[in-house]
Amino acid sequence: MKSFFEGIQYLFVDILFAPLDFLRSLELSSWFVANTINWIFMIICAAAMVYWIKQLSIFDANGTENQDTTAHSFLK
């Protein structure tokens, strides 16, 4: 049973987290490159927010947005 858990440890620590260890060691030389994953997530979130706000403005311009406070049953 112990070897099973050591195998899981080896998989995660030595194989799956190897790219993250590389990024951590890269932090001393280049902060921006070390935080590449964070930049990618921020770009995705910003794009999603722009799309969401654009869709809200389309529904608002068409007049199809229901702004009635009784739109949901839990608000009655």
C-alpha distances in whole Angstrom, upper triangle without the diagonal:
4,5,5,7,9,10,11,13,14,16,17,19,20,21,22,23,25,28,28,28,31,33,32,33,36,37,39,41,42,41,42,40,37,37,38,35,37,40,39,38,41,43,42,42,46,46,45,47,50,50,49,52,54,53,54,58,58,58,60,63,63,63,60,58,58,59,60,58,57,55,52,52,51,53,56
4,5,5,6,9,10,11,12,14,16,16,17,19,20,21,23,26,26,25,28,30,29,30,34,35,36,39,39,39,40,38,35,35,36,34,35,39,38,37,40,42,41,41,45,46,45,47,50,49,49,52,54,53,54,58,58,58,60,63,63,63,61,59,59,59,60,58,58,56,53,53,51,54,57
4,5,5,6,9,10,10,12,14,15,15,17,18,20,21,24,25,24,27,29,28,29,32,34,35,37,38,38,39,36,33,34,35,33,35,38,37,36,39,41,40,41,44,45,44,46,49,49,49,52,53,53,54,57,58,58,60,63,63,63,61,58,59,59,61,59,59,57,54,54,52,55,58
4,5,5,6,9,10,11,13,14,15,16,17,18,20,23,24,23,26,28,28,29,32,33,35,37,38,37,38,35,33,33,33,31,33,36,35,34,37,39,37,38,42,42,41,44,46,46,46,49,51,50,51,54,55,55,57,59,59,60,57,55,56,56,57,56,55,53,50,51,49,52,55
4,5,5,6,9,10,11,12,14,15,15,16,19,22,21,21,24,26,25,27,30,31,33,35,35,34,35,33,30,31,31,29,30,34,33,32,35,37,35,36,40,40,39,41,44,44,44,47,49,48,49,52,53,53,55,58,58,58,56,53,54,54,55,54,54,52,49,49,47,50,53
4,5,5,6,9,10,10,11,13,14,15,17,20,20,19,22,24,24,25,28,29,31,33,33,33,34,32,29,30,30,28,30,33,33,32,35,37,36,37,40,41,40,42,45,45,45,48,50,49,51,54,54,55,57,59,60,60,58,55,56,56,58,56,56,54,51,52,50,52,56
4,5,5,6,9,10,10,11,12,14,16,19,19,19,21,24,24,25,27,29,31,33,33,33,34,31,28,29,29,27,29,32,31,31,34,36,34,36,39,39,39,41,44,43,44,47,48,48,49,52,53,53,55,58,58,59,56,54,55,55,57,55,55,53,50,51,49,52,55
4,5,5,6,8,10,10,11,12,14,17,17,17,20,22,22,23,26,27,30,31,31,31,31,29,26,27,27,24,26,30,28,28,31,33,31,32,36,36,35,38,40,40,40,43,45,44,46,49,49,50,52,54,54,55,53,50,51,52,53,52,52,49,47,47,46,48,51
4,5,5,6,8,9,10,11,13,16,15,15,18,20,19,21,23,25,27,29,29,28,29,27,24,25,25,23,25,28,28,27,30,32,31,32,35,36,36,38,41,40,41,43,45,45,46,49,50,50,52,55,55,56,54,51,52,52,54,52,53,50,48,49,47,49,52
4,6,5,5,7,9,10,11,14,15,14,17,19,19,20,22,24,26,28,28,28,29,26,24,25,25,23,26,29,28,28,31,32,32,33,36,37,36,39,41,41,42,44,46,46,47,50,51,51,53,56,56,57,55,53,54,54,56,55,55,53,50,51,49,52,55
4,6,6,5,6,9,10,13,14,14,16,18,19,20,22,24,26,28,28,27,28,25,23,23,23,21,24,27,25,25,29,30,29,30,33,34,33,36,38,38,39,42,43,43,45,47,48,48,50,53,53,54,52,50,51,51,53,52,52,50,47,49,47,49,52
4,6,6,5,6,8,11,11,12,14,16,16,18,20,21,24,25,25,24,25,23,20,21,21,18,21,24,23,22,26,27,26,27,31,31,31,33,36,36,36,39,41,40,42,45,45,46,48,50,51,52,49,47,48,49,50,49,50,47,45,46,44,46,50
4,6,6,5,7,10,10,9,12,14,14,15,18,19,21,23,23,23,24,22,19,20,20,19,21,24,23,23,26,28,27,29,32,33,32,35,37,37,38,40,42,42,44,46,47,48,50,52,53,54,52,49,50,51,53,51,52,50,47,49,47,49,52
4,6,6,6,10,11,9,11,14,14,15,17,19,21,23,23,23,24,22,19,21,21,19,22,25,24,24,28,29,29,30,33,34,34,36,38,39,39,42,44,44,46,48,49,50,52,54,55,56,54,51,53,53,55,54,55,52,50,51,50,51,55
4,6,5,8,10,10,12,14,15,16,18,20,22,23,23,23,24,21,19,20,19,18,21,23,22,23,26,27,26,28,31,32,32,34,36,36,37,40,41,42,43,46,46,47,49,51,52,53,51,49,51,51,53,52,53,50,48,50,48,50,54
4,6,7,8,10,11,13,14,16,17,19,22,23,22,22,22,19,17,18,17,15,18,20,19,19,23,24,23,25,28,28,28,31,33,33,34,36,38,38,40,42,43,44,46,48,48,50,47,45,47,47,49,48,49,46,44,46,44,46,50
4,6,5,6,9,10,11,12,14,16,18,20,19,19,19,17,14,15,15,13,16,19,18,18,21,23,22,24,27,28,28,30,32,33,33,36,38,38,39,42,43,44,46,48,49,50,48,46,47,47,49,48,49,47,45,46,44,46,50
4,5,5,6,9,10,11,12,15,17,18,18,18,19,16,13,15,15,14,17,19,19,20,23,24,24,26,28,29,30,32,34,34,35,38,39,40,42,44,45,46,48,49,51,52,50,48,49,50,52,51,52,50,48,49,48,49,53
4,5,5,6,9,10,11,13,16,16,15,15,16,13,11,12,12,11,14,16,15,17,19,20,21,23,25,26,26,29,30,31,32,35,36,37,39,41,42,43,45,46,48,49,47,45,47,47,50,49,50,48,46,48,46,48,51
4,5,5,6,9,10,11,14,15,14,14,14,12,9,10,11,9,12,14,14,15,18,19,20,21,24,25,25,27,29,30,31,33,35,36,37,39,41,42,43,45,47,48,46,44,46,46,48,47,48,46,44,46,44,46,49
4,5,5,6,9,10,12,14,14,14,15,13,10,12,13,13,15,17,18,19,21,23,23,25,27,28,29,31,33,34,35,37,39,40,41,43,44,46,47,49,50,51,50,48,49,49,51,50,52,49,47,49,48,49,52
4,5,5,6,9,11,12,12,13,14,11,8,11,12,12,15,17,17,19,21,22,23,25,27,28,29,31,32,34,35,37,38,39,41,43,44,46,47,49,50,52,50,48,50,50,52,52,53,50,49,51,49,50,54
4,5,5,6,10,10,9,9,10,8,5,7,8,9,11,13,14,16,17,19,20,22,23,25,26,28,29,31,32,34,35,36,38,40,41,43,44,45,47,48,47,45,47,47,49,49,50,48,46,49,47,48,51
4,5,5,8,10,10,9,12,10,6,9,11,12,13,15,16,17,19,21,22,23,25,27,28,29,31,33,34,35,37,38,39,41,43,44,45,47,49,50,49,46,48,48,50,49,51,48,47,49,47,48,52
4,5,7,8,10,10,13,11,8,11,13,14,16,18,19,20,22,24,25,26,28,30,31,32,34,36,37,38,40,41,43,44,46,47,49,50,52,53,52,50,51,51,54,53,54,52,51,53,51,52,55
4,6,6,6,7,10,7,6,9,11,13,14,15,17,19,20,21,23,25,26,27,29,30,32,33,35,36,38,39,41,42,44,46,47,48,50,51,50,48,50,50,53,52,54,51,50,52,51,51,55
4,5,5,5,8,7,5,8,11,13,13,14,17,18,19,20,22,23,24,26,28,29,30,32,34,35,36,38,39,41,43,44,45,47,49,50,49,47,49,48,51,50,52,50,48,51,49,49,53
4,6,7,10,10,9,11,14,16,17,17,20,22,22,24,26,27,28,30,32,32,34,36,37,38,40,42,43,44,46,48,48,50,52,53,52,50,52,51,54,53,55,53,52,54,52,52,56
4,7,9,9,9,12,14,17,17,17,20,22,22,23,26,27,27,29,31,32,33,35,37,38,39,41,43,44,45,47,48,49,52,53,52,50,52,52,55,54,56,54,53,55,53,54,58
4,6,6,6,9,10,14,14,14,16,19,18,19,22,23,24,26,28,29,29,32,33,34,35,38,39,40,42,44,44,46,48,49,49,47,49,48,51,51,53,51,50,52,51,51,55
4,6,5,6,9,12,11,11,14,16,16,17,20,21,21,23,25,26,27,29,31,31,33,35,36,37,39,41,42,43,45,47,46,44,46,45,48,47,49,47,46,49,47,47,51
4,5,5,7,10,9,8,11,14,13,14,17,18,18,20,22,23,24,26,28,29,30,32,33,34,36,38,39,40,42,44,43,41,43,43,46,45,48,45,45,47,46,46,49
4,5,5,9,10,9,11,14,14,15,17,19,19,21,23,24,25,27,29,30,31,33,35,36,37,39,40,41,44,45,44,42,45,44,47,47,49,46,46,48,47,47,51
4,6,8,9,10,12,14,14,16,18,19,20,22,24,25,26,28,29,31,32,34,35,37,38,40,41,43,45,46,45,43,45,44,47,46,48,46,45,47,46,46,50
4,6,5,6,9,10,11,13,15,16,17,19,20,21,23,25,26,27,29,31,32,33,35,37,37,39,41,42,41,39,41,41,43,43,45,42,41,44,42,42,46
4,5,5,6,9,10,11,12,14,15,17,18,20,21,23,24,26,27,29,30,32,33,35,36,38,39,41,40,38,40,40,43,42,44,42,41,43,42,42,46
4,5,5,6,9,10,11,12,14,16,17,18,20,21,23,24,26,27,29,31,32,33,35,36,38,39,38,36,38,38,41,40,42,39,38,40,39,40,43
4,5,5,6,9,10,11,12,14,15,16,18,20,21,22,24,26,27,29,30,32,33,35,36,37,36,34,36,35,38,38,39,37,36,39,37,37,41
4,5,5,6,9,10,10,12,14,15,16,18,20,21,22,24,26,27,29,30,31,33,35,36,35,33,35,35,38,38,40,37,37,39,38,38,42
4,5,5,6,9,10,11,12,14,15,17,18,20,21,23,24,26,27,29,30,32,33,35,34,32,34,34,37,37,39,36,35,38,37,37,41
4,5,5,6,9,10,11,12,14,15,16,18,20,21,22,24,26,27,28,30,32,33,32,30,31,32,34,34,36,33,32,35,33,34,38
4,5,5,6,9,10,10,12,14,15,16,18,20,21,22,24,26,27,28,30,32,31,28,30,30,33,33,35,32,32,35,33,33,37
4,5,5,6,9,10,11,12,14,15,16,18,20,21,23,25,26,27,29,30,30,28,30,30,33,34,35,33,32,35,35,35,38
4,5,5,6,9,10,11,12,14,15,17,18,20,21,23,24,26,27,29,28,26,28,28,31,32,33,30,30,33,32,32,36
4,5,5,6,9,10,10,12,14,15,16,18,20,21,22,24,26,27,26,24,26,26,29,29,30,28,27,30,29,29,33
4,5,5,6,9,10,11,12,14,15,17,18,20,21,22,25,26,25,23,25,25,29,29,31,28,28,31,31,30,34
4,5,5,6,9,10,11,12,14,15,17,19,20,21,23,24,24,22,25,25,29,29,31,28,28,31,31,31,34
4,5,5,6,9,10,11,12,14,15,17,18,20,21,23,21,20,22,22,26,26,28,25,25,28,27,27,31
4,5,5,6,8,10,10,12,14,15,16,18,20,21,20,18,20,20,24,24,26,23,23,27,26,26,29
4,5,5,6,9,10,11,12,14,15,16,19,20,20,18,21,21,25,25,28,25,25,29,29,28,31
4,6,5,6,9,10,11,12,14,15,17,18,18,16,19,20,24,25,26,23,24,27,28,27,30
4,5,5,6,9,10,11,12,14,16,17,16,14,16,17,20,21,23,20,20,24,24,23,27
4,5,5,6,9,10,10,12,14,15,15,13,16,16,19,21,23,20,21,25,25,24,27
4,5,5,6,9,10,11,13,14,14,13,17,17,21,23,24,22,23,27,27,26,29
4,5,5,6,9,10,11,12,12,11,14,15,19,20,22,19,20,24,25,24,26
4,5,5,6,9,10,11,10,8,11,12,15,17,19,16,18,22,22,21,24
4,5,5,6,9,10,11,9,13,13,17,19,21,19,21,24,25,24,26
4,5,5,6,9,9,9,13,14,18,20,22,19,21,25,26,25,27
4,5,5,6,5,5,9,11,14,17,18,15,18,21,23,21,23
4,5,5,6,6,9,10,13,16,18,15,18,22,23,21,23
4,5,8,9,12,13,16,19,21,19,22,25,27,25,26
4,5,8,11,13,16,19,20,18,21,24,26,24,26
4,6,8,10,12,16,17,15,18,21,23,21,23
4,6,9,11,15,15,12,16,19,21,20,21
4,6,9,12,13,10,13,17,18,17,18
4,6,9,9,7,10,13,15,13,15
4,6,9,7,10,14,15,12,14
4,5,5,9,11,13,10,11
4,5,7,9,10,7,8
4,5,7,8,6,6
4,7,9,8,9
4,5,6,7
4,5,6
4,6
4
